[in-house]
Amino acid sequence: MMKSGIDHLPEGKRRELAYVVEIVRTGFAEAIAHRTQPRYRAGKLLKIVLFGSYARGDWVEDPVGRYFSDYDLLVVVNHDDLTDVAEFWEATENRLLADLSAGTMLRTPVSLIYHSLDDVNERLRLGRYFFMDILKDGVVLFEEPDSAFVEPMPLSREQALKETQDYFDDWFESAVAFAKGAGYYISIDRPKEAAFQLHQSVERLYHCLFLVRTLWSPKSHNLNRLRDMAEEIEPALKDVWPRTGRFEKRCYALLRDAYVKARYAPSYRISADELAWIAGRVEVLQALVKSACEARIEDLAKAA
């Protein structure tokens, strides 16, 4: 049985989470209200589960270092099609961002991930640590009847080691290749292409860390979301992207936006100094991710 109480949280946090649950439920109802296709009309929101630091009780609010833990929520629906963010959840996410900016009803960032019940249960059967940890530490904030998770099937150490090593070899090599590609584009004075390559390197480094540590990775290109989730599981990464200096914040924003704007927006501009700073931080991130992944692989190898 998963936990269902959040009495360990301050009253203000409990009120915020109740508000977030209502916004998620209302947003989903509105997203499917006028659908005509049967699989959409029969769409159901089955569970909302709090996981991560607020579920465990070790969240961080550090105004000096400008680091604040998110509310991490797993949203479970009854069909894979309903996990499409642009189709069903973008309005909800925009509403929560607007509420966070207003600072009246919501003062804590919210990070949402979406899966069907069948998908979560399949990942539990495959022994995916991420979902097993949610089952162990998560708190159910909302659920419909007859939407239980299955009992997980843990992997053997040998299986876990092989999958982990394969993920590391694939994703880390890819991240390094994109960083090298950025260097080439910098050398031929193609700053937009360089910025996109650096974005792809960072994205792959975060996915590499997720896959090595949890055998799962979020389906997202949103660098803010990937960064926040990666820093949740590996706090040493918080120092990679300084959040205080104006120049540093602008550089990170340029990197974050490069996935779309560096390819398609004529107005996107990035200087040589900004590219150089970002490239240096990518090297730092690369070293930290490599160290964290190799430590995980070493632990599995010792236990196998």
LINVENNOR-V635116 format. One record per helix or strand of 3 or more residues. SS is the DSSP state (alpha for helix, beta for strand). FROM is the first residue (numbers start at 1). LEN is the number of residues. If there is no record, write none. Layout:
ss->SS from->FROM len->LEN
ss->SS from->FROM len->LEN
This chain:
ss->alpha from->11 len->22
ss->alpha from->38 len->4
ss->beta from->45 len->7
ss->alpha from->53 len->4
ss->beta from->71 len->7
ss->alpha from->80 len->4
ss->alpha from->85 len->18
ss->beta from->110 len->7
ss->alpha from->117 len->9
ss->alpha from->129 len->9
ss->beta from->139 len->5
ss->alpha from->157 len->31
ss->alpha from->191 len->24
ss->alpha from->223 len->11
ss->alpha from->235 len->5
ss->alpha from->246 len->12
ss->alpha from->261 len->4
ss->alpha from->272 len->32
